[in-house]
């Protein structure tokens, strides 16, 4: 865990709190050792530092149906969802990034809609889904998963 240097005792205290909160969230994600910049994870620590056990609940409640679908069927809709989030909800850009036909992405998005409900692309829902996808990916990446996001 790393924080920026502090120029005063008050700033040092704030930096310590940021690093501690980041550590709480990462521990809740199952990450025991990782080198991260605490400030880079500030959005997540702001949301979950005071209830770090809730981070897994948040992920499960938000994108759990997609994760369960993938686990039961050996698919990887979560990778499509993550890339869709990264591409600002553009199916065409998502298809290009993944190296698949846009119809393939549209079919996967239809399945995700069946799993998450018709309103998952509404702004508030999409914000929560985006945060859950990023937290899940952060967890998998920092824990050293061999394939946190498989290709197509």
Phi and psi restraints in degrees (value plus and minus 20) as a CYANA .aco file:
   2 UNK   PHI    -154.2  -114.2
   2 UNK   PSI     121.8   161.8
   3 UNK   PHI    -147.8  -107.8
   3 UNK   PSI     138.1   178.1
   4 UNK   PHI     -86.6   -46.6
   4 UNK   PSI     134.6   174.6
   5 UNK   PHI     -82.8   -42.8
   5 UNK   PSI     128.5   168.5
   6 UNK   PHI    -124.2   -84.2
   6 UNK   PSI     128.3   168.3
   7 UNK   PHI    -125.8   -85.8
   7 UNK   PSI     -24.7    15.3
   8 UNK   PHI    -169.6  -129.6
   8 UNK   PSI     147.0   187.0
   9 UNK   PHI     -84.5   -44.5
   9 UNK   PSI     -57.5   -17.5
  10 UNK   PHI     -84.0   -44.0
  10 UNK   PSI     -62.1   -22.1
  11 UNK   PHI     -87.2   -47.2
  11 UNK   PSI     -57.6   -17.6
  12 UNK   PHI     -81.7   -41.7
  12 UNK   PSI     -62.1   -22.1
  13 UNK   PHI     -82.2   -42.2
  13 UNK   PSI     -63.0   -23.0
  14 UNK   PHI     -85.5   -45.5
  14 UNK   PSI     -60.4   -20.4
  15 UNK   PHI     -84.6   -44.6
  15 UNK   PSI     -61.0   -21.0
  16 UNK   PHI     -81.1   -41.1
  16 UNK   PSI     -64.8   -24.8
  17 UNK   PHI     -80.9   -40.9
  17 UNK   PSI     -62.2   -22.2
  18 UNK   PHI     -81.3   -41.3
  18 UNK   PSI     -66.5   -26.5
  19 UNK   PHI     -85.2   -45.2
  19 UNK   PSI     -62.5   -22.5
  20 UNK   PHI     -81.7   -41.7
  20 UNK   PSI     -66.0   -26.0
  21 UNK   PHI     -83.1   -43.1
  21 UNK   PSI     -60.2   -20.2
  22 UNK   PHI     -81.6   -41.6
  22 UNK   PSI     -63.5   -23.5
  23 UNK   PHI     -79.9   -39.9
  23 UNK   PSI     -59.7   -19.7
  24 UNK   PHI     -81.4   -41.4
  24 UNK   PSI     -65.8   -25.8
  25 UNK   PHI     -87.3   -47.3
  25 UNK   PSI     -64.4   -24.4
  26 UNK   PHI     -82.7   -42.7
  26 UNK   PSI     -59.7   -19.7
  27 UNK   PHI     -82.5   -42.5
  27 UNK   PSI     -61.0   -21.0
  28 UNK   PHI     -83.7   -43.7
  28 UNK   PSI     -46.6    -6.6
  29 UNK   PHI    -104.6   -64.6
  29 UNK   PSI     -20.2    19.8
  30 UNK   PHI      66.8   106.8
  30 UNK   PSI      -2.4    37.6
  31 UNK   PHI    -117.9   -77.9
  31 UNK   PSI      93.5   133.5
  32 UNK   PHI    -111.0   -71.0
  32 UNK   PSI     -52.9   -12.9
  33 UNK   PHI    -167.3  -127.3
  33 UNK   PSI     104.4   144.4
  34 UNK   PHI    -183.3  -143.3
  34 UNK   PSI     129.8   169.8
  35 UNK   PHI    -118.7   -78.7
  35 UNK   PSI      90.7   130.7
  36 UNK   PHI    -156.8  -116.8
  36 UNK   PSI     134.3   174.3
  37 UNK   PHI    -107.1   -67.1
  37 UNK   PSI      97.0   137.0
  38 UNK   PHI     -76.6   -36.6
  38 UNK   PSI     -60.1   -20.1
  39 UNK   PHI     -84.1   -44.1
  39 UNK   PSI     -50.0   -10.0
  40 UNK   PHI     -88.5   -48.5
  40 UNK   PSI     -42.8    -2.8
  41 UNK   PHI    -121.6   -81.6
  41 UNK   PSI      -8.6    31.4
  42 UNK   PHI     -75.5   -35.5
  42 UNK   PSI     -60.5   -20.5
  43 UNK   PHI     -77.6   -37.6
  43 UNK   PSI     -58.3   -18.3
  44 UNK   PHI     -95.0   -55.0
  44 UNK   PSI     -59.1   -19.1
  45 UNK   PHI     -88.8   -48.8
  45 UNK   PSI     -53.6   -13.6
  46 UNK   PHI     -82.0   -42.0
  46 UNK   PSI     -59.4   -19.4
  47 UNK   PHI     -96.9   -56.9
  47 UNK   PSI     -56.6   -16.6
  48 UNK   PHI    -143.9  -103.9
  48 UNK   PSI     -23.2    16.8
  49 UNK   PHI     -81.5   -41.5
  49 UNK   PSI     -53.0   -13.0
  50 UNK   PHI    -109.4   -69.4
  50 UNK   PSI     -22.6    17.4
  51 UNK   PHI    -168.6  -128.6
  51 UNK   PSI      39.5    79.5
  52 UNK   PHI     -80.1   -40.1
  52 UNK   PSI     -45.4    -5.4
  53 UNK   PHI     -88.5   -48.5
  53 UNK   PSI     -38.0     2.0
  54 UNK   PHI     -96.4   -56.4
  54 UNK   PSI     -33.8     6.2
  55 UNK   PHI     -82.4   -42.4
  55 UNK   PSI     -63.9   -23.9
  56 UNK   PHI     -86.7   -46.7
  56 UNK   PSI     -58.7   -18.7
  57 UNK   PHI     -81.8   -41.8
  57 UNK   PSI     -62.2   -22.2
  58 UNK   PHI     -80.8   -40.8
  58 UNK   PSI     -66.8   -26.8
  59 UNK   PHI     -81.1   -41.1
  59 UNK   PSI     -67.6   -27.6
  60 UNK   PHI     -83.6   -43.6
  60 UNK   PSI     -62.3   -22.3
  61 UNK   PHI     -90.1   -50.1
  61 UNK   PSI     -50.7   -10.7
  62 UNK   PHI    -107.1   -67.1
  62 UNK   PSI     -69.4   -29.4
  63 UNK   PHI    -142.4  -102.4
  63 UNK   PSI      -8.0    32.0
  64 UNK   PHI     -72.7   -32.7
  64 UNK   PSI     -64.4   -24.4
  65 UNK   PHI     -78.9   -38.9
  65 UNK   PSI     -55.4   -15.4
  66 UNK   PHI     -91.1   -51.1
  66 UNK   PSI     -63.1   -23.1
  67 UNK   PHI     -82.2   -42.2
  67 UNK   PSI     -62.4   -22.4
  68 UNK   PHI     -86.3   -46.3
  68 UNK   PSI     -60.6   -20.6
  69 UNK   PHI     -78.1   -38.1
  69 UNK   PSI     -68.8   -28.8
  70 UNK   PHI     -80.5   -40.5
  70 UNK   PSI     -64.3   -24.3
  71 UNK   PHI     -85.4   -45.4
  71 UNK   PSI     -59.0   -19.0
  72 UNK   PHI     -95.6   -55.6
  72 UNK   PSI     -49.3    -9.3
  73 UNK   PHI    -134.9   -94.9
  73 UNK   PSI     -23.6    16.4
  74 UNK   PHI      50.6    90.6
  74 UNK   PSI       4.4    44.4
  75 UNK   PHI    -117.1   -77.1
  75 UNK   PSI    -198.3  -158.3
  76 UNK   PHI    -162.7  -122.7
  76 UNK   PSI      38.9    78.9
  77 UNK   PHI     -84.0   -44.0
  77 UNK   PSI     -48.4    -8.4
  78 UNK   PHI     -82.3   -42.3
  78 UNK   PSI     -56.6   -16.6
  79 UNK   PHI     -84.1   -44.1
  79 UNK   PSI     -60.6   -20.6
  80 UNK   PHI     -83.1   -43.1
  80 UNK   PSI     -64.5   -24.5
  81 UNK   PHI     -81.8   -41.8
  81 UNK   PSI     -62.9   -22.9
  82 UNK   PHI     -81.9   -41.9
  82 UNK   PSI     -65.9   -25.9
  83 UNK   PHI     -87.4   -47.4
  83 UNK   PSI     -54.2   -14.2
  84 UNK   PHI     -82.4   -42.4
  84 UNK   PSI     -62.7   -22.7
  85 UNK   PHI     -82.7   -42.7
  85 UNK   PSI     -66.3   -26.3
  86 UNK   PHI     -81.9   -41.9
  86 UNK   PSI     -49.9    -9.9
  87 UNK   PHI    -115.0   -75.0
  87 UNK   PSI       2.1    42.1
  88 UNK   PHI      34.3    74.3
  88 UNK   PSI      22.4    62.4
  89 UNK   PHI      44.3    84.3
  89 UNK   PSI      10.8    50.8
  90 UNK   PHI    -121.9   -81.9
  90 UNK   PSI      90.4   130.4
  91 UNK   PHI     -80.8   -40.8
  91 UNK   PSI     -56.8   -16.8
  92 UNK   PHI     -86.6   -46.6
  92 UNK   PSI     -67.1   -27.1
  93 UNK   PHI     -84.8   -44.8
  93 UNK   PSI     -56.1   -16.1
  94 UNK   PHI     -82.7   -42.7
  94 UNK   PSI     -65.2   -25.2
  95 UNK   PHI     -80.9   -40.9
  95 UNK   PSI     -64.1   -24.1
  96 UNK   PHI     -81.3   -41.3
  96 UNK   PSI     -65.5   -25.5
  97 UNK   PHI     -81.9   -41.9
  97 UNK   PSI     -58.4   -18.4
  98 UNK   PHI    -106.0   -66.0
  98 UNK   PSI     -32.3     7.7
  99 UNK   PHI      52.3    92.3
  99 UNK   PSI      12.8    52.8
 100 UNK   PHI    -145.4  -105.4
 100 UNK   PSI     147.8   187.8
 101 UNK   PHI     -90.6   -50.6
 101 UNK   PSI     127.2   167.2
 102 UNK   PHI     -80.8   -40.8
 102 UNK   PSI     -50.6   -10.6
 103 UNK   PHI     -84.2   -44.2
 103 UNK   PSI     -53.7   -13.7
 104 UNK   PHI     -82.6   -42.6
 104 UNK   PSI     -65.4   -25.4
 105 UNK   PHI     -83.3   -43.3
 105 UNK   PSI     -63.7   -23.7
 106 UNK   PHI     -80.8   -40.8
 106 UNK   PSI     -60.1   -20.1
 107 UNK   PHI     -84.7   -44.7
 107 UNK   PSI     -60.8   -20.8
 108 UNK   PHI     -86.2   -46.2
 108 UNK   PSI     -59.2   -19.2
 109 UNK   PHI     -85.5   -45.5
 109 UNK   PSI     -55.4   -15.4
 110 UNK   PHI     -81.4   -41.4
 110 UNK   PSI     -62.7   -22.7
 111 UNK   PHI     -84.7   -44.7
 111 UNK   PSI     -61.4   -21.4
 112 UNK   PHI     -82.1   -42.1
 112 UNK   PSI     -59.0   -19.0
 113 UNK   PHI     -81.7   -41.7
 113 UNK   PSI     -61.2   -21.2
 114 UNK   PHI     -81.6   -41.6
 114 UNK   PSI     -55.5   -15.5
 115 UNK   PHI    -101.7   -61.7
 115 UNK   PSI     -57.9   -17.9
 116 UNK   PHI    -122.2   -82.2
 116 UNK   PSI     -32.7     7.3
 117 UNK   PHI      81.9   121.9
 117 UNK   PSI     140.6   180.6
 118 UNK   PHI     -85.4   -45.4
 118 UNK   PSI     -40.4    -0.4
 119 UNK   PHI    -119.3   -79.3
 119 UNK   PSI      -9.2    30.8
 120 UNK   PHI     -83.6   -43.6
 120 UNK   PSI     -41.6    -1.6
 121 UNK   PHI    -111.8   -71.8
 121 UNK   PSI     -24.1    15.9
 122 UNK   PHI     -82.6   -42.6
 122 UNK   PSI     130.7   170.7
 123 UNK   PHI     -74.4   -34.4
 123 UNK   PSI     -68.1   -28.1
 124 UNK   PHI     -87.1   -47.1
 124 UNK   PSI     -64.0   -24.0
 125 UNK   PHI     -84.0   -44.0
 125 UNK   PSI     -63.0   -23.0
 126 UNK   PHI     -84.7   -44.7
 126 UNK   PSI     -54.9   -14.9
 127 UNK   PHI     -81.0   -41.0
 127 UNK   PSI     -68.8   -28.8
 128 UNK   PHI     -83.2   -43.2
 128 UNK   PSI     -63.0   -23.0
 129 UNK   PHI     -83.6   -43.6
 129 UNK   PSI     -62.4   -22.4
 130 UNK   PHI     -79.6   -39.6
 130 UNK   PSI     -65.3   -25.3
 131 UNK   PHI     -83.3   -43.3
 131 UNK   PSI     -62.9   -22.9
 132 UNK   PHI     -84.8   -44.8
 132 UNK   PSI     -61.9   -21.9
 133 UNK   PHI     -83.2   -43.2
 133 UNK   PSI     -63.7   -23.7
 134 UNK   PHI     -87.3   -47.3
 134 UNK   PSI     -59.5   -19.5
 135 UNK   PHI     -84.4   -44.4
 135 UNK   PSI     -62.8   -22.8
 136 UNK   PHI     -81.8   -41.8
 136 UNK   PSI     -65.0   -25.0
 137 UNK   PHI     -85.7   -45.7
 137 UNK   PSI     -61.6   -21.6
 138 UNK   PHI     -77.5   -37.5
 138 UNK   PSI     -66.5   -26.5
 139 UNK   PHI     -80.1   -40.1
 139 UNK   PSI     -68.9   -28.9
 140 UNK   PHI     -85.4   -45.4
 140 UNK   PSI     -60.2   -20.2
 141 UNK   PHI     -88.4   -48.4
 141 UNK   PSI     -67.6   -27.6
 142 UNK   PHI     -92.7   -52.7
 142 UNK   PSI     -44.3    -4.3
 143 UNK   PHI    -102.2   -62.2
 143 UNK   PSI     -24.9    15.1
 144 UNK   PHI      63.2   103.2
 144 UNK   PSI       8.3    48.3
 145 UNK   PHI     -77.4   -37.4
 145 UNK   PSI     121.7   161.7
 146 UNK   PHI     -89.7   -49.7
 146 UNK   PSI     -40.4    -0.4
 147 UNK   PHI    -172.2  -132.2
 147 UNK   PSI      51.8    91.8
 148 UNK   PHI     -80.6   -40.6
 148 UNK   PSI     -52.0   -12.0
 149 UNK   PHI    -162.2  -122.2
 149 UNK   PSI      78.5   118.5
 150 UNK   PHI     -88.8   -48.8
 150 UNK   PSI     138.5   178.5
 151 UNK   PHI     -93.3   -53.3
 151 UNK   PSI     158.9   198.9
